[in-house]
Amino acid sequence: MKALREVFDLPFLLPENRFYKKEEYTSNIERLPRNDYRLVKDDISECMYSIALTNRDFISYSERIE
């Protein structure tokens, strides 16, 4: 933190309030079938929280752990 303060000339302070974990997620990577664009969200996961196309044939998605 001290180094960041010196580099950016800004006060970097941590909050005094406590943080509590509310939910937990797991990250997954999956290769998509080539030239088959019929895949829908529920074909991958029913519990999907977020998704990103990370490469032409790969997606990265997160699922909430219950």
PDB file of N, CA, C, O and CB in Angstrom:
ATOM      1  N   MET A   1       0.833  -1.189   0.000  1.00  0.00           N
ATOM      2  CA  MET A   1       0.000   0.000   0.000  1.00  0.00           C
ATOM      3  C   MET A   1       0.876   1.250   0.000  1.00  0.00           C
ATOM      4  O   MET A   1       0.564   2.241  -0.660  1.00  0.00           O
ATOM      5  CB  MET A   1      -0.946  -0.001   1.213  1.00  0.00           C
ATOM      6  N   LYS A   2       1.948   1.190   0.732  1.00  0.00           N
ATOM      7  CA  LYS A   2       2.824   2.359   0.814  1.00  0.00           C
ATOM      8  C   LYS A   2       3.407   2.675  -0.566  1.00  0.00           C
ATOM      9  O   LYS A   2       3.495   3.840  -0.952  1.00  0.00           O
ATOM     10  CB  LYS A   2       3.960   2.120   1.843  1.00  0.00           C
ATOM     11  N   ALA A   3       3.803   1.641  -1.304  1.00  0.00           N
ATOM     12  CA  ALA A   3       4.372   1.848  -2.636  1.00  0.00           C
ATOM     13  C   ALA A   3       3.330   2.457  -3.575  1.00  0.00           C
ATOM     14  O   ALA A   3       3.659   3.332  -4.375  1.00  0.00           O
ATOM     15  CB  ALA A   3       4.901   0.516  -3.213  1.00  0.00           C
ATOM     16  N   LEU A   4       2.090   2.009  -3.487  1.00  0.00           N
ATOM     17  CA  LEU A   4       1.026   2.572  -4.328  1.00  0.00           C
ATOM     18  C   LEU A   4       0.787   4.041  -3.996  1.00  0.00           C
ATOM     19  O   LEU A   4       0.584   4.859  -4.893  1.00  0.00           O
ATOM     20  CB  LEU A   4      -0.277   1.775  -4.152  1.00  0.00           C
ATOM     21  N   ARG A   5       0.812   4.372  -2.715  1.00  0.00           N
ATOM     22  CA  ARG A   5       0.636   5.775  -2.323  1.00  0.00           C
ATOM     23  C   ARG A   5       1.717   6.647  -2.936  1.00  0.00           C
ATOM     24  O   ARG A   5       1.445   7.750  -3.409  1.00  0.00           O
ATOM     25  CB  ARG A   5       0.653   5.915  -0.795  1.00  0.00           C
ATOM     26  N   GLU A   6       2.951   6.143  -2.925  1.00  0.00           N
ATOM     27  CA  GLU A   6       4.072   6.925  -3.457  1.00  0.00           C
ATOM     28  C   GLU A   6       3.992   7.050  -4.979  1.00  0.00           C
ATOM     29  O   GLU A   6       4.257   8.124  -5.521  1.00  0.00           O
ATOM     30  CB  GLU A   6       5.406   6.281  -3.056  1.00  0.00           C
ATOM     31  N   VAL A   7       3.634   5.978  -5.671  1.00  0.00           N
ATOM     32  CA  VAL A   7       3.584   5.999  -7.136  1.00  0.00           C
ATOM     33  C   VAL A   7       2.454   6.886  -7.634  1.00  0.00           C
ATOM     34  O   VAL A   7       2.660   7.706  -8.528  1.00  0.00           O
ATOM     35  CB  VAL A   7       3.415   4.580  -7.686  1.00  0.00           C
ATOM     36  N   PHE A   8       1.272   6.734  -7.070  1.00  0.00           N
ATOM     37  CA  PHE A   8       0.103   7.456  -7.563  1.00  0.00           C
ATOM     38  C   PHE A   8      -0.187   8.746  -6.812  1.00  0.00           C
ATOM     39  O   PHE A   8      -1.054   9.518  -7.222  1.00  0.00           O
ATOM     40  CB  PHE A   8      -1.090   6.574  -7.493  1.00  0.00           C
ATOM     41  N   ASP A   9       0.510   8.981  -5.743  1.00  0.00           N
ATOM     42  CA  ASP A   9       0.310  10.170  -4.918  1.00  0.00           C
ATOM     43  C   ASP A   9      -1.160  10.303  -4.505  1.00  0.00           C
ATOM     44  O   ASP A   9      -1.750  11.381  -4.571  1.00  0.00           O
ATOM     45  CB  ASP A   9       0.769  11.432  -5.674  1.00  0.00           C
ATOM     46  N   LEU A  10      -1.730   9.168  -4.078  1.00  0.00           N
ATOM     47  CA  LEU A  10      -3.118   9.108  -3.627  1.00  0.00           C
ATOM     48  C   LEU A  10      -3.165   8.350  -2.301  1.00  0.00           C
ATOM     49  O   LEU A  10      -2.342   7.467  -2.060  1.00  0.00           O
ATOM     50  CB  LEU A  10      -4.033   8.423  -4.700  1.00  0.00           C
ATOM     51  N   PRO A  11      -4.113   8.686  -1.453  1.00  0.00           N
ATOM     52  CA  PRO A  11      -4.235   7.939  -0.199  1.00  0.00           C
ATOM     53  C   PRO A  11      -4.993   6.626  -0.411  1.00  0.00           C
ATOM     54  O   PRO A  11      -6.199   6.639  -0.657  1.00  0.00           O
ATOM     55  CB  PRO A  11      -4.947   8.793   0.864  1.00  0.00           C
ATOM     56  N   PHE A  12      -4.305   5.522  -0.319  1.00  0.00           N
ATOM     57  CA  PHE A  12      -4.939   4.207  -0.402  1.00  0.00           C
ATOM     58  C   PHE A  12      -5.196   3.724   1.011  1.00  0.00           C
ATOM     59  O   PHE A  12      -4.266   3.397   1.748  1.00  0.00           O
ATOM     60  CB  PHE A  12      -4.055   3.187  -1.195  1.00  0.00           C
ATOM     61  N   LEU A  13      -6.462   3.681   1.379  1.00  0.00           N
ATOM     62  CA  LEU A  13      -6.840   3.277   2.725  1.00  0.00           C
ATOM     63  C   LEU A  13      -7.767   2.074   2.661  1.00  0.00           C
ATOM     64  O   LEU A  13      -8.614   1.976   1.773  1.00  0.00           O
ATOM     65  CB  LEU A  13      -7.512   4.438   3.477  1.00  0.00           C
ATOM     66  N   LEU A  14      -7.603   1.173   3.596  1.00  0.00           N
ATOM     67  CA  LEU A  14      -8.509   0.036   3.693  1.00  0.00           C
ATOM     68  C   LEU A  14      -9.678   0.412   4.578  1.00  0.00           C
ATOM     69  O   LEU A  14      -9.490   1.103   5.579  1.00  0.00           O
ATOM     70  CB  LEU A  14      -7.783  -1.214   4.242  1.00  0.00           C
ATOM     71  N   PRO A  15     -10.881  -0.026   4.235  1.00  0.00           N
ATOM     72  CA  PRO A  15     -12.037   0.293   5.077  1.00  0.00           C
ATOM     73  C   PRO A  15     -11.929  -0.407   6.430  1.00  0.00           C
ATOM     74  O   PRO A  15     -11.316  -1.469   6.545  1.00  0.00           O
ATOM     75  CB  PRO A  15     -13.347  -0.111   4.371  1.00  0.00           C
ATOM     76  N   GLU A  16     -12.520   0.188   7.430  1.00  0.00           N
ATOM     77  CA  GLU A  16     -12.480  -0.391   8.766  1.00  0.00           C
ATOM     78  C   GLU A  16     -13.619  -1.380   8.990  1.00  0.00           C
ATOM     79  O   GLU A  16     -13.566  -2.158   9.943  1.00  0.00           O
ATOM     80  CB  GLU A  16     -12.537   0.707   9.810  1.00  0.00           C
ATOM     81  N   ASN A  17     -14.634  -1.374   8.153  1.00  0.00           N
ATOM     82  CA  ASN A  17     -15.748  -2.311   8.280  1.00  0.00           C
ATOM     83  C   ASN A  17     -15.303  -3.715   7.896  1.00  0.00           C
ATOM     84  O   ASN A  17     -14.411  -3.885   7.064  1.00  0.00           O
ATOM     85  CB  ASN A  17     -16.935  -1.867   7.407  1.00  0.00           C
ATOM     86  N   ARG A  18     -15.914  -4.698   8.492  1.00  0.00           N
ATOM     87  CA  ARG A  18     -15.606  -6.087   8.164  1.00  0.00           C
ATOM     88  C   ARG A  18     -16.391  -6.513   6.935  1.00  0.00           C
ATOM     89  O   ARG A  18     -17.515  -6.061   6.713  1.00  0.00           O
ATOM     90  CB  ARG A  18     -15.920  -7.017   9.354  1.00  0.00           C
ATOM     91  N   PHE A  19     -15.793  -7.379   6.147  1.00  0.00           N
ATOM     92  CA  PHE A  19     -16.457  -7.948   4.985  1.00  0.00           C
ATOM     93  C   PHE A  19     -16.851  -9.380   5.303  1.00  0.00           C
ATOM     94  O   PHE A  19     -16.102 -10.110   5.953  1.00  0.00           O
ATOM     95  CB  PHE A  19     -15.548  -7.886   3.731  1.00  0.00           C
ATOM     96  N   TYR A  20     -18.024  -9.777   4.843  1.00  0.00           N
ATOM     97  CA  TYR A  20     -18.507 -11.126   5.050  1.00  0.00           C
ATOM     98  C   TYR A  20     -18.812 -11.755   3.698  1.00  0.00           C
ATOM     99  O   TYR A  20     -19.431 -11.139   2.830  1.00  0.00           O
ATOM    100  CB  TYR A  20     -19.755 -11.136   5.961  1.00  0.00           C
ATOM    101  N   LYS A  21     -18.367 -12.983   3.542  1.00  0.00           N
ATOM    102  CA  LYS A  21     -18.622 -13.693   2.293  1.00  0.00           C
ATOM    103  C   LYS A  21     -20.109 -14.022   2.222  1.00  0.00           C
ATOM    104  O   LYS A  21     -20.663 -14.659   3.118  1.00  0.00           O
ATOM    105  CB  LYS A  21     -17.753 -14.991   2.188  1.00  0.00           C
ATOM    106  N   LYS A  22     -20.737 -13.581   1.151  1.00  0.00           N
ATOM    107  CA  LYS A  22     -22.164 -13.800   0.991  1.00  0.00           C
ATOM    108  C   LYS A  22     -22.446 -15.017   0.114  1.00  0.00           C
ATOM    109  O   LYS A  22     -23.323 -15.825   0.421  1.00  0.00           O
ATOM    110  CB  LYS A  22     -22.821 -12.562   0.397  1.00  0.00           C
ATOM    111  N   GLU A  23     -21.693 -15.139  -0.980  1.00  0.00           N
ATOM    112  CA  GLU A  23     -21.872 -16.246  -1.909  1.00  0.00           C
ATOM    113  C   GLU A  23     -20.502 -16.691  -2.399  1.00  0.00           C
ATOM    114  O   GLU A  23     -19.529 -15.939  -2.334  1.00  0.00           O
ATOM    115  CB  GLU A  23     -22.789 -15.843  -3.102  1.00  0.00           C
ATOM    116  N   GLU A  24     -20.441 -17.912  -2.885  1.00  0.00           N
ATOM    117  CA  GLU A  24     -19.186 -18.436  -3.401  1.00  0.00           C
ATOM    118  C   GLU A  24     -19.420 -18.987  -4.802  1.00  0.00           C
ATOM    119  O   GLU A  24     -20.463 -19.578  -5.081  1.00  0.00           O
ATOM    120  CB  GLU A  24     -18.609 -19.530  -2.462  1.00  0.00           C
ATOM    121  N   TYR A  25     -18.438 -18.789  -5.679  1.00  0.00           N
ATOM    122  CA  TYR A  25     -18.558 -19.199  -7.077  1.00  0.00           C
ATOM    123  C   TYR A  25     -17.355 -20.034  -7.486  1.00  0.00           C
ATOM    124  O   TYR A  25     -16.275 -19.920  -6.907  1.00  0.00           O
ATOM    125  CB  TYR A  25     -18.695 -17.973  -7.997  1.00  0.00           C
ATOM    126  N   THR A  26     -17.558 -20.860  -8.476  1.00  0.00           N
ATOM    127  CA  THR A  26     -16.479 -21.639  -9.058  1.00  0.00           C
ATOM    128  C   THR A  26     -16.346 -21.240 -10.529  1.00  0.00           C
ATOM    129  O   THR A  26     -17.343 -20.948 -11.189  1.00  0.00           O
ATOM    130  CB  THR A  26     -16.742 -23.177  -8.905  1.00  0.00           C
ATOM    131  N   SER A  27     -15.127 -21.229 -11.034  1.00  0.00           N
ATOM    132  CA  SER A  27     -14.876 -20.863 -12.435  1.00  0.00           C
ATOM    133  C   SER A  27     -14.653 -22.116 -13.266  1.00  0.00           C
ATOM    134  O   SER A  27     -14.030 -23.075 -12.810  1.00  0.00           O
ATOM    135  CB  SER A  27     -13.654 -19.916 -12.551  1.00  0.00           C
ATOM    136  N   ASN A  28     -15.165 -22.097 -14.486  1.00  0.00           N
ATOM    137  CA  ASN A  28     -15.045 -23.237 -15.393  1.00  0.00           C
ATOM    138  C   ASN A  28     -14.686 -22.735 -16.782  1.00  0.00           C
ATOM    139  O   ASN A  28     -15.053 -21.629 -17.179  1.00  0.00           O
ATOM    140  CB  ASN A  28     -16.359 -24.063 -15.431  1.00  0.00           C
ATOM    141  N   ILE A  29     -13.967 -23.566 -17.503  1.00  0.00           N
ATOM    142  CA  ILE A  29     -13.627 -23.271 -18.902  1.00  0.00           C
ATOM    143  C   ILE A  29     -14.080 -24.460 -19.737  1.00  0.00           C
ATOM    144  O   ILE A  29     -13.862 -25.614 -19.367  1.00  0.00           O
ATOM    145  CB  ILE A  29     -12.076 -22.994 -19.089  1.00  0.00           C
ATOM    146  N   GLU A  30     -14.705 -24.166 -20.856  1.00  0.00           N
ATOM    147  CA  GLU A  30     -15.199 -25.241 -21.711  1.00  0.00           C
ATOM    148  C   GLU A  30     -14.939 -24.901 -23.171  1.00  0.00           C
ATOM    149  O   GLU A  30     -15.074 -23.753 -23.594  1.00  0.00           O
ATOM    150  CB  GLU A  30     -16.705 -25.487 -21.472  1.00  0.00           C
ATOM    151  N   ARG A  31     -14.566 -25.915 -23.924  1.00  0.00           N
ATOM    152  CA  ARG A  31     -14.370 -25.745 -25.367  1.00  0.00           C
ATOM    153  C   ARG A  31     -15.713 -25.918 -26.056  1.00  0.00           C
ATOM    154  O   ARG A  31     -16.451 -26.861 -25.771  1.00  0.00           O
ATOM    155  CB  ARG A  31     -13.318 -26.764 -25.926  1.00  0.00           C
ATOM    156  N   LEU A  32     -16.022 -25.013 -26.953  1.00  0.00           N
ATOM    157  CA  LEU A  32     -17.270 -25.080 -27.704  1.00  0.00           C
ATOM    158  C   LEU A  32     -17.088 -25.983 -28.917  1.00  0.00           C
ATOM    159  O   LEU A  32     -15.993 -26.062 -29.472  1.00  0.00           O
ATOM    160  CB  LEU A  32     -17.730 -23.669 -28.139  1.00  0.00           C
ATOM    161  N   PRO A  33     -18.155 -26.663 -29.331  1.00  0.00           N
ATOM    162  CA  PRO A  33     -18.052 -27.472 -30.549  1.00  0.00           C
ATOM    163  C   PRO A  33     -17.838 -26.569 -31.764  1.00  0.00           C
ATOM    164  O   PRO A  33     -18.509 -25.547 -31.908  1.00  0.00           O
ATOM    165  CB  PRO A  33     -19.322 -28.341 -30.739  1.00  0.00           C
ATOM    166  N   ARG A  34     -16.929 -26.939 -32.612  1.00  0.00           N
ATOM    167  CA  ARG A  34     -16.623 -26.128 -33.797  1.00  0.00           C
ATOM    168  C   ARG A  34     -17.765 -26.179 -34.797  1.00  0.00           C
ATOM    169  O   ARG A  34     -18.339 -27.234 -35.066  1.00  0.00           O
ATOM    170  CB  ARG A  34     -15.325 -26.607 -34.461  1.00  0.00           C
ATOM    171  N   ASN A  35     -18.078 -25.007 -35.340  1.00  0.00           N
ATOM    172  CA  ASN A  35     -19.082 -24.850 -36.395  1.00  0.00           C
ATOM    173  C   ASN A  35     -20.459 -25.380 -35.993  1.00  0.00           C
ATOM    174  O   ASN A  35     -21.259 -25.731 -36.859  1.00  0.00           O
ATOM    175  CB  ASN A  35     -18.620 -25.555 -37.648  1.00  0.00           C
ATOM    176  N   ASP A  36     -20.735 -25.439 -34.727  1.00  0.00           N
ATOM    177  CA  ASP A  36     -22.051 -25.856 -34.262  1.00  0.00           C
ATOM    178  C   ASP A  36     -22.546 -24.779 -33.303  1.00  0.00           C
ATOM    179  O   ASP A  36     -22.166 -24.754 -32.132  1.00  0.00           O
ATOM    180  CB  ASP A  36     -22.006 -27.277 -33.571  1.00  0.00           C
ATOM    181  N   TYR A  37     -23.388 -23.900 -33.805  1.00  0.00           N
ATOM    182  CA  TYR A  37     -23.835 -22.743 -33.024  1.00  0.00           C
ATOM    183  C   TYR A  37     -25.221 -22.959 -32.417  1.00  0.00           C
ATOM    184  O   TYR A  37     -25.899 -21.994 -32.067  1.00  0.00           O
ATOM    185  CB  TYR A  37     -23.848 -21.496 -33.899  1.00  0.00           C
ATOM    186  N   ARG A  38     -25.640 -24.205 -32.291  1.00  0.00           N
ATOM    187  CA  ARG A  38     -26.947 -24.502 -31.721  1.00  0.00           C
ATOM    188  C   ARG A  38     -26.905 -24.632 -30.204  1.00  0.00           C
ATOM    189  O   ARG A  38     -27.947 -24.799 -29.571  1.00  0.00           O
ATOM    190  CB  ARG A  38     -27.492 -25.770 -32.323  1.00  0.00           C
ATOM    191  N   LEU A  39     -25.725 -24.558 -29.616  1.00  0.00           N
ATOM    192  CA  LEU A  39     -25.560 -24.695 -28.172  1.00  0.00           C
ATOM    193  C   LEU A  39     -26.233 -23.524 -27.457  1.00  0.00           C
ATOM    194  O   LEU A  39     -26.053 -22.370 -27.844  1.00  0.00           O
ATOM    195  CB  LEU A  39     -24.060 -24.771 -27.798  1.00  0.00           C
ATOM    196  N   VAL A  40     -26.997 -23.821 -26.425  1.00  0.00           N
ATOM    197  CA  VAL A  40     -27.644 -22.784 -25.628  1.00  0.00           C
ATOM    198  C   VAL A  40     -27.128 -22.871 -24.198  1.00  0.00           C
ATOM    199  O   VAL A  40     -26.454 -23.831 -23.825  1.00  0.00           O
ATOM    200  CB  VAL A  40     -29.196 -22.927 -25.668  1.00  0.00           C
ATOM    201  N   LYS A  41     -27.450 -21.868 -23.416  1.00  0.00           N
ATOM    202  CA  LYS A  41     -26.937 -21.745 -22.052  1.00  0.00           C
ATOM    203  C   LYS A  41     -27.215 -22.991 -21.210  1.00  0.00           C
ATOM    204  O   LYS A  41     -26.320 -23.470 -20.514  1.00  0.00           O
ATOM    205  CB  LYS A  41     -27.546 -20.529 -21.379  1.00  0.00           C
ATOM    206  N   ASP A  42     -28.413 -23.511 -21.260  1.00  0.00           N
ATOM    207  CA  ASP A  42     -28.761 -24.666 -20.435  1.00  0.00           C
ATOM    208  C   ASP A  42     -28.041 -25.942 -20.869  1.00  0.00           C
ATOM    209  O   ASP A  42     -27.957 -26.891 -20.089  1.00  0.00           O
ATOM    210  CB  ASP A  42     -30.253 -24.892 -20.477  1.00  0.00           C
ATOM    211  N   ASP A  43     -27.519 -25.983 -22.096  1.00  0.00           N
ATOM    212  CA  ASP A  43     -26.714 -27.127 -22.512  1.00  0.00           C
ATOM    213  C   ASP A  43     -25.380 -27.157 -21.770  1.00  0.00           C
ATOM    214  O   ASP A  43     -24.796 -28.224 -21.582  1.00  0.00           O
ATOM    215  CB  ASP A  43     -26.475 -27.088 -24.025  1.00  0.00           C
ATOM    216  N   ILE A  44     -24.906 -26.006 -21.355  1.00  0.00           N
ATOM    217  CA  ILE A  44     -23.622 -25.905 -20.658  1.00  0.00           C
ATOM    218  C   ILE A  44     -23.822 -26.093 -19.158  1.00  0.00           C
ATOM    219  O   ILE A  44     -23.186 -26.948 -18.543  1.00  0.00           O
ATOM    220  CB  ILE A  44     -22.949 -24.543 -20.945  1.00  0.00           C
ATOM    221  N   SER A  45     -24.713 -25.288 -18.573  1.00  0.00           N
ATOM    222  CA  SER A  45     -24.956 -25.367 -17.140  1.00  0.00           C
ATOM    223  C   SER A  45     -26.288 -24.706 -16.807  1.00  0.00           C
ATOM    224  O   SER A  45     -26.630 -23.661 -17.360  1.00  0.00           O
ATOM    225  CB  SER A  45     -23.807 -24.704 -16.350  1.00  0.00           C
ATOM    226  N   GLU A  46     -27.027 -25.321 -15.906  1.00  0.00           N
ATOM    227  CA  GLU A  46     -28.284 -24.730 -15.469  1.00  0.00           C
ATOM    228  C   GLU A  46     -28.079 -23.693 -14.371  1.00  0.00           C
ATOM    229  O   GLU A  46     -28.968 -22.881 -14.110  1.00  0.00           O
ATOM    230  CB  GLU A  46     -29.222 -25.812 -14.985  1.00  0.00           C
ATOM    231  N   CYS A  47     -26.911 -23.714 -13.725  1.00  0.00           N
ATOM    232  CA  CYS A  47     -26.636 -22.816 -12.593  1.00  0.00           C
ATOM    233  C   CYS A  47     -25.650 -21.710 -12.963  1.00  0.00           C
ATOM    234  O   CYS A  47     -24.989 -21.153 -12.086  1.00  0.00           O
ATOM    235  CB  CYS A  47     -26.090 -23.613 -11.411  1.00  0.00           C
ATOM    236  N   MET A  48     -25.546 -21.391 -14.241  1.00  0.00           N
ATOM    237  CA  MET A  48     -24.564 -20.408 -14.699  1.00  0.00           C
ATOM    238  C   MET A  48     -24.892 -19.014 -14.168  1.00  0.00           C
ATOM    239  O   MET A  48     -26.038 -18.567 -14.218  1.00  0.00           O
ATOM    240  CB  MET A  48     -24.506 -20.388 -16.231  1.00  0.00           C
ATOM    241  N   TYR A  49     -23.862 -18.339 -13.658  1.00  0.00           N
ATOM    242  CA  TYR A  49     -24.032 -16.981 -13.139  1.00  0.00           C
ATOM    243  C   TYR A  49     -23.512 -15.948 -14.138  1.00  0.00           C
ATOM    244  O   TYR A  49     -24.183 -14.952 -14.411  1.00  0.00           O
ATOM    245  CB  TYR A  49     -23.307 -16.826 -11.789  1.00  0.00           C
ATOM    246  N   SER A  50     -22.322 -16.184 -14.682  1.00  0.00           N
ATOM    247  CA  SER A  50     -21.770 -15.271 -15.681  1.00  0.00           C
ATOM    248  C   SER A  50     -21.036 -16.086 -16.740  1.00  0.00           C
ATOM    249  O   SER A  50     -20.650 -17.232 -16.505  1.00  0.00           O
ATOM    250  CB  SER A  50     -20.815 -14.224 -15.024  1.00  0.00           C
ATOM    251  N   ILE A  51     -20.849 -15.471 -17.915  1.00  0.00           N
ATOM    252  CA  ILE A  51     -20.196 -16.172 -19.021  1.00  0.00           C
ATOM    253  C   ILE A  51     -19.435 -15.170 -19.876  1.00  0.00           C
ATOM    254  O   ILE A  51     -19.859 -14.025 -20.031  1.00  0.00           O
ATOM    255  CB  ILE A  51     -21.231 -16.948 -19.879  1.00  0.00           C
ATOM    256  N   ALA A  52     -18.297 -15.613 -20.434  1.00  0.00           N
ATOM    257  CA  ALA A  52     -17.509 -14.772 -21.329  1.00  0.00           C
ATOM    258  C   ALA A  52     -16.916 -15.644 -22.430  1.00  0.00           C
ATOM    259  O   ALA A  52     -16.430 -16.744 -22.167  1.00  0.00           O
ATOM    260  CB  ALA A  52     -16.388 -14.018 -20.551  1.00  0.00           C
ATOM    261  N   LEU A  53     -16.960 -15.155 -23.639  1.00  0.00           N
ATOM    262  CA  LEU A  53     -16.292 -15.820 -24.753  1.00  0.00           C
ATOM    263  C   LEU A  53     -14.835 -15.389 -24.693  1.00  0.00           C
ATOM    264  O   LEU A  53     -14.525 -14.223 -24.941  1.00  0.00           O
ATOM    265  CB  LEU A  53     -16.956 -15.461 -26.151  1.00  0.00           C
ATOM    266  N   THR A  54     -13.932 -16.315 -24.366  1.00  0.00           N
ATOM    267  CA  THR A  54     -12.531 -15.956 -24.146  1.00  0.00           C
ATOM    268  C   THR A  54     -11.640 -16.242 -25.342  1.00  0.00           C
ATOM    269  O   THR A  54     -10.517 -15.743 -25.417  1.00  0.00           O
ATOM    270  CB  THR A  54     -12.003 -16.687 -22.954  1.00  0.00           C
ATOM    271  N   ASN A  55     -12.124 -17.028 -26.260  1.00  0.00           N
ATOM    272  CA  ASN A  55     -11.405 -17.329 -27.482  1.00  0.00           C
ATOM    273  C   ASN A  55     -12.465 -17.774 -28.481  1.00  0.00           C
ATOM    274  O   ASN A  55     -13.641 -17.877 -28.131  1.00  0.00           O
ATOM    275  CB  ASN A  55     -10.281 -18.433 -27.263  1.00  0.00           C
ATOM    276  N   ARG A  56     -12.075 -18.032 -29.682  1.00  0.00           N
ATOM    277  CA  ARG A  56     -13.068 -18.391 -30.698  1.00  0.00           C
ATOM    278  C   ARG A  56     -13.870 -19.623 -30.293  1.00  0.00           C
ATOM    279  O   ARG A  56     -15.073 -19.689 -30.543  1.00  0.00           O
ATOM    280  CB  ARG A  56     -12.384 -18.638 -32.039  1.00  0.00           C
ATOM    281  N   ASP A  57     -13.215 -20.594 -29.671  1.00  0.00           N
ATOM    282  CA  ASP A  57     -13.876 -21.851 -29.341  1.00  0.00           C
ATOM    283  C   ASP A  57     -13.944 -22.130 -27.837  1.00  0.00           C
ATOM    284  O   ASP A  57     -14.236 -23.257 -27.437  1.00  0.00           O
ATOM    285  CB  ASP A  57     -13.167 -22.980 -30.025  1.00  0.00           C
ATOM    286  N   PHE A  58     -13.679 -21.122 -26.998  1.00  0.00           N
ATOM    287  CA  PHE A  58     -13.673 -21.346 -25.553  1.00  0.00           C
ATOM    288  C   PHE A  58     -14.554 -20.335 -24.834  1.00  0.00           C
ATOM    289  O   PHE A  58     -14.624 -19.162 -25.203  1.00  0.00           O
ATOM    290  CB  PHE A  58     -12.247 -21.277 -25.009  1.00  0.00           C
ATOM    291  N   ILE A  59     -15.219 -20.824 -23.804  1.00  0.00           N
ATOM    292  CA  ILE A  59     -15.970 -19.933 -22.933  1.00  0.00           C
ATOM    293  C   ILE A  59     -15.480 -20.149 -21.498  1.00  0.00           C
ATOM    294  O   ILE A  59     -15.036 -21.234 -21.124  1.00  0.00           O
ATOM    295  CB  ILE A  59     -17.517 -20.186 -23.054  1.00  0.00           C
ATOM    296  N   SER A  60     -15.577 -19.103 -20.733  1.00  0.00           N
ATOM    297  CA  SER A  60     -15.289 -19.163 -19.308  1.00  0.00           C
ATOM    298  C   SER A  60     -16.573 -18.751 -18.596  1.00  0.00           C
ATOM    299  O   SER A  60     -17.163 -17.719 -18.916  1.00  0.00           O
ATOM    300  CB  SER A  60     -14.066 -18.234 -18.908  1.00  0.00           C
ATOM    301  N   TYR A  61     -16.996 -19.550 -17.643  1.00  0.00           N
ATOM    302  CA  TYR A  61     -18.234 -19.232 -16.945  1.00  0.00           C
ATOM    303  C   TYR A  61     -18.104 -19.551 -15.464  1.00  0.00           C
ATOM    304  O   TYR A  61     -17.249 -20.339 -15.059  1.00  0.00           O
ATOM    305  CB  TYR A  61     -19.411 -20.000 -17.556  1.00  0.00           C
ATOM    306  N   SER A  62     -18.947 -18.940 -14.674  1.00  0.00           N
ATOM    307  CA  SER A  62     -18.942 -19.189 -13.237  1.00  0.00           C
ATOM    308  C   SER A  62     -20.300 -19.716 -12.816  1.00  0.00           C
ATOM    309  O   SER A  62     -21.334 -19.392 -13.401  1.00  0.00           O
ATOM    310  CB  SER A  62     -18.585 -17.907 -12.450  1.00  0.00           C
ATOM    311  N   GLU A  63     -20.259 -20.539 -11.778  1.00  0.00           N
ATOM    312  CA  GLU A  63     -21.468 -21.116 -11.204  1.00  0.00           C
ATOM    313  C   GLU A  63     -21.451 -20.856  -9.703  1.00  0.00           C
ATOM    314  O   GLU A  63     -20.402 -20.916  -9.063  1.00  0.00           O
ATOM    315  CB  GLU A  63     -21.572 -22.647 -11.511  1.00  0.00           C
ATOM    316  N   ARG A  64     -22.610 -20.571  -9.158  1.00  0.00           N
ATOM    317  CA  ARG A  64     -22.705 -20.356  -7.719  1.00  0.00           C
ATOM    318  C   ARG A  64     -22.674 -21.703  -7.012  1.00  0.00           C
ATOM    319  O   ARG A  64     -23.361 -22.645  -7.408  1.00  0.00           O
ATOM    320  CB  ARG A  64     -23.993 -19.571  -7.353  1.00  0.00           C
ATOM    321  N   ILE A  65     -21.872 -21.777  -5.968  1.00  0.00           N
ATOM    322  CA  ILE A  65     -21.780 -22.984  -5.148  1.00  0.00           C
ATOM    323  C   ILE A  65     -22.843 -22.894  -4.077  1.00  0.00           C
ATOM    324  O   ILE A  65     -22.915 -21.903  -3.351  1.00  0.00           O
ATOM    325  CB  ILE A  65     -20.359 -23.152  -4.518  1.00  0.00           C
ATOM    326  N   GLU A  66     -23.659 -23.905  -3.973  1.00  0.00           N
ATOM    327  CA  GLU A  66     -24.746 -23.879  -2.998  1.00  0.00           C
ATOM    328  C   GLU A  66     -24.405 -24.677  -1.776  1.00  0.00           C
ATOM    329  O   GLU A  66     -25.211 -24.763  -0.849  1.00  0.00           O
ATOM    330  CB  GLU A  66     -26.021 -24.402  -3.606  1.00  0.00           C
TER     331      GLU A  66
END
